[in-house]
Amino acid sequence: MQRWVSRQTNRGKWPDGRRVGRVLVLLAVCILGMVGCSDRGPTPEDQIRALIAAGEQAAEAKDILALRDRVSSKYRDRDGRDKRELLGVITGYFLRHESIHLVTRIDEIHLEGPDRAQVSFYLGAAGQAVSDFDALASLRADIYRIELVVVREEGDWRALSAQWSRAQGGQVIQELL
């Protein structure tokens, strides 16, 4: 096996005489080609799942600004609340609860077009850390069924409207297991 030698005659070449520059350029082209030819990025469903996950993390961190960015300026829920009022309700929840731990389980994502979808999911909220819905069975946790309409605005998915209701804990947990 030859070692790389750094003599004037072999500078910039592999031990077998090939030029290093050409190999690196070809390698870069291949890598860029794989990236460009691979999946065209996340699907709308993947993006919506990421929206839900980011919302969960922002809520646990009590990051109202991050949540604000995930709500459409056109937001309106069944009770007539707009975006400002919704954020007020969420801020009040943050103030009343010292610690917020959430777990979500998406039931269904139904695309209604390229820029609009309905999402049905369960949200479990507890005052202590929970890893999944199984853990909620032993806690006094609130479980909600949420119907969310999301729209893509300026390339980002945002909540347009939401309906939620308290779910029956034992029944829901049995359904989710």
C-alpha positions as CSV (number, residue, x, y, z in Angstrom):
1,M,0.0,0.0,0.0
2,Q,1.5,3.3,-1.0
3,R,1.4,6.3,1.3
4,W,0.6,9.8,0.3
5,V,3.8,11.5,-0.6
6,S,4.2,15.2,-0.7
7,R,6.8,15.6,-3.4
8,Q,6.6,18.2,-6.1
9,T,5.7,15.5,-8.7
10,N,2.9,14.0,-6.7
11,R,1.4,17.2,-5.2
12,G,-2.4,17.2,-5.6
13,K,-2.5,13.6,-6.6
14,W,-3.6,10.3,-4.9
15,P,-0.8,7.7,-4.7
16,D,-2.0,6.1,-7.9
17,G,-1.6,9.5,-9.7
18,R,-5.3,10.6,-9.9
19,R,-5.9,14.2,-9.3
20,V,-7.5,15.0,-5.9
21,G,-9.3,18.0,-7.2
22,R,-11.3,16.0,-9.8
23,V,-12.3,13.4,-7.3
24,L,-13.5,16.0,-4.8
25,V,-15.5,17.8,-7.5
26,L,-17.1,14.6,-8.7
27,L,-17.9,13.6,-5.1
28,A,-19.5,17.0,-4.5
29,V,-21.6,16.7,-7.7
30,C,-22.7,13.2,-6.6
31,I,-23.7,14.4,-3.2
32,L,-25.6,17.4,-4.5
33,G,-27.2,15.2,-7.1
34,M,-28.4,12.8,-4.4
35,V,-29.8,15.7,-2.4
36,G,-31.5,17.2,-5.5
37,C,-32.9,13.9,-6.7
38,S,-34.0,12.5,-3.4
39,D,-37.4,13.2,-2.0
40,R,-38.5,16.7,-2.7
41,G,-38.6,17.6,1.0
42,P,-41.2,17.0,3.6
43,T,-44.7,16.3,2.6
44,P,-47.5,18.6,3.7
45,E,-48.5,16.0,6.3
46,D,-44.9,16.0,7.6
47,Q,-44.9,19.8,7.8
48,I,-48.2,19.7,9.7
49,R,-46.9,17.1,12.1
50,A,-43.9,19.4,12.6
51,L,-46.2,22.3,13.3
52,I,-48.0,20.3,16.0
53,A,-44.7,19.2,17.6
54,A,-43.3,22.7,17.5
55,G,-46.5,24.0,19.1
56,E,-46.2,21.4,21.8
57,Q,-42.6,22.4,22.6
58,A,-43.4,26.1,22.6
59,A,-46.3,25.6,25.0
60,E,-44.2,23.5,27.4
61,A,-41.6,26.3,27.3
62,K,-44.4,28.9,27.8
63,D,-43.1,30.6,24.7
64,I,-46.0,32.8,23.7
65,L,-44.0,34.4,20.8
66,A,-43.3,31.1,19.2
67,L,-47.0,30.2,19.5
68,R,-48.1,33.5,18.1
69,D,-46.1,32.8,14.9
70,R,-48.0,29.5,14.5
71,V,-51.4,31.2,14.5
72,S,-52.8,32.9,11.4
73,S,-53.8,36.6,11.7
74,K,-57.1,35.4,10.3
75,Y,-57.7,33.0,13.2
76,R,-61.3,32.7,14.4
77,D,-62.6,29.8,16.6
78,R,-66.2,28.6,17.2
79,D,-66.5,30.9,20.2
80,G,-65.6,34.0,18.1
81,R,-62.1,34.5,19.5
82,D,-59.6,36.0,17.2
83,K,-55.8,35.5,17.4
84,R,-55.3,38.2,20.0
85,E,-58.0,36.7,22.3
86,L,-56.7,33.2,21.8
87,L,-53.2,34.3,22.8
88,G,-54.7,35.9,25.9
89,V,-56.4,32.7,26.9
90,I,-53.1,30.8,26.4
91,T,-51.1,33.4,28.4
92,G,-53.7,33.0,31.2
93,Y,-53.2,29.3,31.2
94,F,-49.4,29.7,31.4
95,L,-49.8,32.0,34.4
96,R,-52.1,29.6,36.2
97,H,-49.9,26.6,35.7
98,E,-46.4,26.5,37.1
99,S,-45.4,23.5,35.0
100,I,-46.9,22.4,31.7
101,H,-46.2,18.9,30.2
102,L,-48.0,17.9,27.0
103,V,-48.3,14.8,24.9
104,T,-50.1,14.7,21.5
105,R,-51.3,12.0,19.3
106,I,-52.5,12.9,15.8
107,D,-55.5,11.0,14.8
108,E,-56.0,12.3,11.2
109,I,-54.7,14.8,8.8
110,H,-57.0,15.5,5.9
111,L,-55.7,17.7,3.1
112,E,-58.4,19.9,1.6
113,G,-56.1,21.3,-1.0
114,P,-52.4,22.3,-1.3
115,D,-52.7,25.0,1.3
116,R,-55.4,23.9,3.7
117,A,-55.9,20.9,6.0
118,Q,-58.0,19.6,8.9
119,V,-56.1,18.0,11.7
120,S,-57.7,15.9,14.5
121,F,-55.6,15.1,17.5
122,Y,-55.6,14.4,21.2
123,L,-53.7,16.6,23.6
124,G,-52.9,15.4,27.1
125,A,-51.8,18.1,29.6
126,A,-50.3,17.4,33.0
127,G,-48.4,19.2,35.7
128,Q,-45.6,16.7,35.7
129,A,-43.6,15.1,32.9
130,V,-45.4,12.4,30.8
131,S,-43.8,10.3,28.1
132,D,-46.9,9.2,26.3
133,F,-50.6,8.6,26.7
134,D,-50.0,5.4,28.7
135,A,-48.5,7.6,31.5
136,L,-51.6,9.8,31.6
137,A,-53.7,6.9,33.0
138,S,-52.1,7.2,36.4
139,L,-52.2,11.0,36.5
140,R,-54.9,13.6,37.0
141,A,-54.3,14.9,33.5
142,D,-56.6,16.8,31.2
143,I,-57.2,15.2,27.8
144,Y,-58.6,17.2,24.9
145,R,-59.9,16.3,21.5
146,I,-58.8,19.1,19.1
147,E,-60.1,19.7,15.6
148,L,-57.7,22.2,13.9
149,V,-57.9,23.9,10.5
150,V,-54.4,24.9,9.3
151,V,-53.5,26.9,6.2
152,R,-50.2,27.6,4.5
153,E,-49.4,31.3,4.6
154,E,-46.1,32.5,3.1
155,G,-44.8,29.0,3.0
156,D,-45.6,28.2,6.7
157,W,-48.5,26.3,8.1
158,R,-50.6,28.2,10.7
159,A,-53.7,27.5,12.7
160,L,-56.8,29.2,11.2
161,S,-59.4,27.8,13.5
162,A,-59.8,25.3,16.3
163,Q,-62.4,23.5,18.2
164,W,-61.7,21.5,21.4
165,S,-63.5,19.6,23.9
166,R,-62.5,17.7,27.0
167,A,-62.3,14.0,26.3
168,Q,-63.3,11.3,28.7
169,G,-59.9,10.2,30.1
170,G,-60.3,6.4,30.6
171,Q,-62.2,5.9,27.4
172,V,-59.8,8.0,25.3
173,I,-56.8,6.2,26.8
174,Q,-58.2,2.8,26.0
175,E,-58.9,4.0,22.4
176,L,-55.3,5.3,22.1
177,L,-53.5,2.3,23.5
